[in-house]
Amino acid sequence: MIGRRAGTNRVDMRRDDSLLTRFVDSVFYYFRLAEFEILFVLFVVIAYVIFKDLTSRPEYNRILVEKPGGADIWPF
């Protein structure tokens, strides 16, 4: 009982833990293991959503679309 209260002897407690506790522990273990990859994918998804939002607006889309007057590099 003292080991359980003090947080020691974690290996023996593994069998006594509930299914929910073991599931949450495994999720946190996976997140610590793959933290960089998860954050990188999250960054790419957020950047993609912002880019798609900007290019869907007509006033910003003019920058990316070729001008009808020809292939002028500096149209101003």
C-alpha positions as CSV (number, residue, x, y, z in Angstrom):
1,M,0.0,0.0,0.0
2,I,2.8,2.4,0.8
3,G,4.5,1.7,-2.6
4,R,1.2,2.5,-4.4
5,R,0.8,5.7,-2.5
6,A,4.4,6.8,-2.9
7,G,4.5,6.0,-6.6
8,T,7.2,3.4,-6.3
9,N,7.0,-0.1,-7.5
10,R,5.4,0.9,-10.8
11,V,6.1,-2.4,-12.5
12,D,4.0,-4.4,-10.1
13,M,1.2,-1.9,-10.2
14,R,0.8,-2.4,-14.0
15,R,-1.3,-5.5,-13.4
16,D,-3.5,-3.7,-10.9
17,D,-4.2,-0.7,-13.1
18,S,-7.5,-0.4,-14.8
19,L,-7.9,-0.7,-18.6
20,L,-8.6,3.0,-18.9
21,T,-5.4,3.9,-16.9
22,R,-3.3,1.6,-19.1
23,F,-4.8,3.1,-22.2
24,V,-4.1,6.6,-21.1
25,D,-0.6,5.7,-20.1
26,S,0.0,4.1,-23.5
27,V,-1.3,7.2,-25.3
28,F,1.0,9.5,-23.3
29,Y,3.9,7.1,-24.0
30,Y,3.2,7.2,-27.7
31,F,3.0,11.0,-27.7
32,R,6.3,11.3,-25.9
33,L,7.8,8.9,-28.4
34,A,6.6,10.6,-31.5
35,E,6.3,14.2,-30.3
36,F,8.4,15.8,-33.1
37,E,6.6,13.9,-35.9
38,I,3.1,14.8,-34.5
39,L,4.0,18.5,-34.2
40,F,5.6,18.5,-37.7
41,V,2.4,17.0,-39.2
42,L,0.3,19.5,-37.3
43,F,2.4,22.4,-38.6
44,V,2.1,21.2,-42.2
45,V,-1.7,20.8,-41.9
46,I,-2.1,24.2,-40.4
47,A,0.2,25.8,-43.1
48,Y,-1.8,24.0,-45.8
49,V,-5.2,25.3,-44.4
50,I,-3.9,28.9,-44.2
51,F,-2.4,28.7,-47.7
52,K,-5.6,27.3,-49.2
53,D,-7.6,30.0,-47.4
54,L,-5.4,32.7,-48.8
55,T,-5.4,31.4,-52.4
56,S,-9.2,31.0,-52.4
57,R,-9.8,34.7,-52.0
58,P,-9.9,36.6,-55.3
59,E,-7.8,39.6,-54.1
60,Y,-4.9,37.3,-53.2
61,N,-5.4,34.9,-56.1
62,R,-4.4,37.6,-58.5
63,I,-0.8,37.3,-57.3
64,L,-0.6,33.7,-58.4
65,V,-2.5,33.8,-61.6
66,E,-0.7,34.8,-64.9
67,K,-1.7,38.2,-66.2
68,P,-3.6,38.2,-69.5
69,G,-1.3,40.8,-71.1
70,G,1.6,38.4,-71.6
71,A,4.6,37.0,-69.7
72,D,5.8,40.2,-68.2
73,I,7.9,39.6,-65.1
74,W,7.1,43.0,-63.5
75,P,3.6,44.0,-64.6
76,F,3.5,47.4,-62.7
